[in-house]
Amino acid sequence: MFQSSIKNILLGIDKIAGLEIVMDTESSCSYRIHIVSEKKGKIHSEVKYVVSKWEEAAALLHADTPVFLVLNGKGVIHKPFKKTDADEDAIQILNKVIPNMNVQDVYLQVFYSGHTGFLSIVRKQVLESHAKLILEKGFSIAAVSLGPFIAYDILCQLGLLKETSYVVNGHVFERNDKAELVAYTYDASRITSGDILLDGEKVAEASFLAYSAGVHLYLTDFGTDTTSCNYETEEGIKGHVWKSVKKRGGIALLVISFTLLLSNFIFYNIQFRKNNILKASYGTNQYKIKAIDSLQAEVKNKDRFLSDAGWLKHTKLSFYSDRIASTVLPSIKLTEFSLNPLDESASRAEKKLIFSTYHILIKGTCTSVADLNAWIKELQKDDSFKKVTIENFKYDSKINQSLFVIKIKLT
């Protein structure tokens, strides 16, 4: 479901800092910081802060931790609009919602929920003034989000929105009976000091938007989507990775070079000895050696192909299909069922067909994360299946459903 820890290490991304800047007035801001990390496929909440001065906030951040900035409060405008069949970009929507506004003076963000969209607008001077302070301290800005919609998106993906009206730290989200967001307002009187429970972990409402920003970067594979505005900087994720590569690259290059030289030396000596032996044997009976080598290679290739394709073992396809189908819950819809699926990455690398033997790949959609987890636990209890894992999971706001990929290893 989440980015693997190994990949995070290679990218130089051990932690992510979600930073929400709330512009209370033109000259006064508050800063909410939430540091998150991912270990063994699970998001962990490291630390959280709420401070009133930028220097205090900057002292809590680290140059090795990319920042996902969330801008909120006065100066950020949110305009609802009805989604049309036409594929409109942010500028076209701006011209329709607020005619005659100079698009060169603002940054835009479009968030969709079903047939309703929300256009978020902030003046470039406002956003860039805050971004400048962050970049001057040597921090990297991974992405920028306007308003509270990133928190709404995270709540949807985690399946926590059950009511038609939901409040997070004064941000009020109104939904219709189709679970579509139809209205958003901010009510300071509804701010509470409560917590939101996520997988047994409490997250304070005051810093939930900052927490959502960090989690969102993991869920989107360190990319951006409709919860990010069109602000871009060279110090984004790519810039952060490049700095990390330069920092860690020297030692890694020396280790790799030494390993290659040592491997080459060992390989050369082994091959040199084998070559002398083969030359002696080849000279005694050249014809027989060629015939034996040819036959052995052909037998190995055929045996390997049959084994890789899973044709040497009875698959019991009907048996496995019936066992899986009998446990599917009504909120889950299967779209693909593959036995011994093709391993595309290995096939491309080897330039031949390679199959994941004794495996079943299942793709589908669901409307309830809880039902999906319950179904997976039911499959894991079956002795016929050695291992059941979620290969991929994401929420598609356009269809209001979650997409998943499950891989089953057979016993």
N, C-alpha and C positions, 0 to 999 in steps of 0.2 A: 504493500500500500504506500509506504513512504520510501524516500531515497535511502539507499543502503549506506551504512556507516563507512564502508570501504571507499565508495565513490566520493563521499563527503571529504574524507581525508585526502584523496587524490586532488580534489578541487581546492583544498585549503579552506573548506567551510566546515568548521567544527561547531559553530553556534551562529544564530541569527538574532539580531536585535530588532524588535518591533518598537518603533518610536512614534507615539502619537503626540502631535503638537496641537494644543487647543488654544486658539486665539480668542481670549476672553474679551480684550479690547484691542485697539490699534497698537497700543504700546505694552500690553501685558499678555503673557502666555503662560500656560502650564504644560509640563512635559510628563508624559506617562511612558515608562520604559518597561519592556518585558523581554528578557533573554530566554530563548528556547533552544534546545538541542535535540538531536535524534540519535537514539542508541537502540540497536537490535530491533529496528522497525517500529519503535514507539517514541512519540514526542514527549520530551521532559521539560517541565517548567523550571528554569534555573533560578532566576531572581526577578523581582519586579520593584519598580520605584515610581513615586509620584513627587516631582519637585517643581519649584516655581521659577527657577533661574536656569538659563542655558549653560552657564559655566558649571553648575552642579550636575546637570544632565550629561554634559560632555565628559566629566570626570568619571561617570559610571559606564561609559562606552569604551570599546577597545578597537584599535585600528585593524586587528585581524578578524573582526566580526562585522559582516556587511549589515547595513541598516535598511529596513523597509519602512519608509516614512509614510505616516498617515496624517493628513492635514484636516483639521476640523475647526468649527467655531465661526466667528464673525469673519467675513471675507470669502467664505465658501458658499456658493449658491447651489441649490438642488431644484431642478425643474422636472416634474413628471410629464410624460408624453405617451401617446398611444403608438404602439409598434405597428408599422404597416408592412404590406407584402414586399414593398420596395426595399432594396438593400441600401439603406441610407448610412452615410458616415457621420462622424461627430459634427463636422462643419455644416452639413446639410440640416442636421437636427437643430443646431444652434440658430441657423437662419430662420427656421420655422418657429422655434420657441421664443427667441429674442431677436427679432429683426433689427438690422442696422448695427449690431454689435460688431466691432472690429475683431476678427478672429486672430489677428496677429498679436493682440494684447492679452490673450487668455490661454490657459491650459484647460483641456476638456477631458471628461471621462464619461463613458456611456455604460450604464448597468441595466441589463434586461432581466425581467422576471415574468415569464409568460408573455402576455400581450401588453404589458406595461413596461415602460423604460424610464430611467431617471438620468437626466443630463446634469452632471456636476461641473461647476465653473469656478475658476479662481484666476485672479489676475497674475500675469507672469511675474510682475514685480514682487508680489507677495510671496509666491512660492520660491522664487529664485533667491530672495533675501534669506529665507530659512535654509535653503539648500547650500548657499554660500557659507553660512556658519558651520554647517556639517562638514563640507568638503575642506574648509580651511583647517579643521582639526585633524585632517588626514583620514577621515572615515570614507567608506564607499557606500553610495546610495544604490541599492539593488533595484528598487522600484518606488513609485509614489502612488498613493491612493487618496482620493478625496472623499471625505464623509465616512459614514458608518457602514457602508454597504459591504465592506470586506468582512465585518463581523457577522452580518446577516448571511453572507455566502458560506462562512464556516459553520454557522449553526445549522444551515440547510444540509450541508454535506455530512454533518455528524448526526443528522436526524433528530435534533433537539427541539425543533419548532412544531409544536402540537396545537397551540391555541391560535385563534385568528388575530389576536393582538399580543405583541411581545415587546417588552421593554428591556433595554440594556443601557444602564447608566444614563437614563434620561432620553435615549433615542427610542422612539416609538415606531414599531413596524406594524402596519395593518395589512392583513391578508384576507383574500376571499376564500370561498369554499373549494376553489381549485388549487389552493396552496400557492397562489400567486401574490406577490407583493404589489399592493395597489396604492398605498399611501405611506408617506414617511413624515414625521414631525419630531421636533425636539422640545421636550418639556422638562425644564430644570427642576420643577417641583417633584418629579418622579425619580430623581437620582437617589439611589440607595447605596448602602455600604455592604451589600450582600455579596455572595459568591455564586459562581456558576460551576456545577459539578460536571467534569469531563472525565469519563473513564476512571472514576475513583479519585481524581485529582481536583482540588478546588482552585478556581481562578477568580480573582477579585474582579467585580464588575468595573471598577475604576480603571483597571489596566487591560480590560478584555479586548479592546480594539488593537492595542499594541501586541497582545498575545496572538490575536487572529492574524496579524500581518506576518509574524514569524512563522506560524503554522502554515499559512497560505503559501509561502515560498517553498516549503517542503512539498506540499500537495501538488503544486504546479511544476515540479521538477526544476525549480529555480528559473521559471519563466514568468511571463505576465499574461493577463487575460483582461476581461471587461471590468475587473475591480482595480485596474491600474490606469492612471491617466497618461497622456501623451508626452509627459516630461521625460527627457532622456539625458544621460550624462555618460561621459567616457569612464567615469569611476563606478560603473554599474557592476553587475556580476562578472562580466568578462574582464573588466579592469581589475577587480578584486582577485580573480583567478590568476591573471597575468602577474600581479605583484607577488602572489603566493608561490607561483611557479619559479619566479626569479629568486625568491628567498630560499626555497627548498631545493631548487634545481641543481645547485653546485654539488652538494653532497650526493644527491641521487645520481648525477651524471658520473661521478667518480665510482660509485658502487656498481653502476651498470657497466661502465668501461672495464673495471677490474673483473667483473663476473664474465663478461664476454671474452676477455683475453684468457682467463683461466679455462673457460669452457672450450675455447678454440684450441688451446694447448693440449688438453686432455683428449679432445675429439681427434686431433691430428695424430697423436701417438697411437690411439686405438686403431684408427683407420690405417695408419702406416703398417702396423703389425699384421692386421687382417689382409692388407693388400699383398704383403710378401707371401703369406700363406696361400692366398688365392692364386697368385701367380704360379707357385709351384704345382698346385693341384690342377690348375688350368692347362699347364704344359703337358701333364701326363695324359689327360683324357679330355680334350677340348669339346668334343661333340657331346659326350655324356653329361658333362657339367651344364652345357647350354640347355640340353633337353630337360634335365632335372630342375634347373632354375626356372625354366618356362612353365613347367607343370606345377611346381610349388607356388609360383606367383598366381597362376590362374586359380588354383584351389583356394588359396587364401582370400583372393578377391571375391570369389563366389561365396565362400563361407562367411566372410565379413558382411557382404551385402545382405545375405539371408538373415544373419544375426541382428544387424542394425535395423532391418525392416520389421523385425519381430515375427518372422514367418516360421521360426523353429519352435515356437511355443504356442499352445492353444490359448486363444484370447478370451473365450467365453463372453463375446460381445453382448449377446442378448442378456446374459446373466447380470453383467455390470450395468447395462442400460436400465434393466428393470429395477435393480437395487437403488440406483440413483433417482430414477423417475418417481419411485414410490415415496420418496422423502421430500420432494419439492413442495414448498409452501405456496399458497395462492398469490402472494405478493411478489413472487419471483418468476421471471419468464426467461427460459433458456433459448438462446439464439444460435448456439453452435455446440456440437458435441463431437470431439475428435479422439479416436483411439489410436495410440502410437502416432501422435501428430508430427508433422514435419518440423525439424529444428532448422529454421530459416538461417539464423546467424552461422551455425556450424556448417550448413550446406554451402553457404556463400564462401566461407573460409576454405573449405575442402574442395569446392567446385564439383560436388556430387551430392546426391540425395542422402541425407542423414536423418533418421527418425528417432524420436524420443521413445524408446521401447518401454513397454510396461507402464505407460503413462496415459492419462486421459486429460484432455484440455476442454474445459467448459466455459463458454461465454454467455452472458445474459444481462438482464436489467432487473432492478428491484426498486420498490417504492418504500421499503422499510429496512434500514440497516440492522435493526434488531432481529428481524426475520432471517436476514442473510446470515448473521452470526449464529443463530440457532440452527439453521440448516447445516452450516459447516460443522458445528459441534456434533450434530447427528451423524454426519458422514464420517467424522473422525472416530466415532464409536464402532463403526463397522470393521470387523476383522479382515474383510476383503481388501481394505485400503490401508496401505502402509503409512502414507503421509498425505495430508490434505492442506494445501497452502493457497493463499490469495496472491496471485501474481500481479494484479493491477486492480485499482478501484478509484473511481472518480465520479463526481456529481455533474450531470449535464443539466444546466439551468434552462436550456431551451425546451427539453422534454420533461423537466421536473422529475427525473429519475436518475438513479445511480447506475453506472456501468461497471461490471466486474468481470474478472478473468480468474478462474480457479484451476489449479493443476493438481491432479490426483496421481500418486504413485501406487501401483498395484503391488500386492504381496507376491 
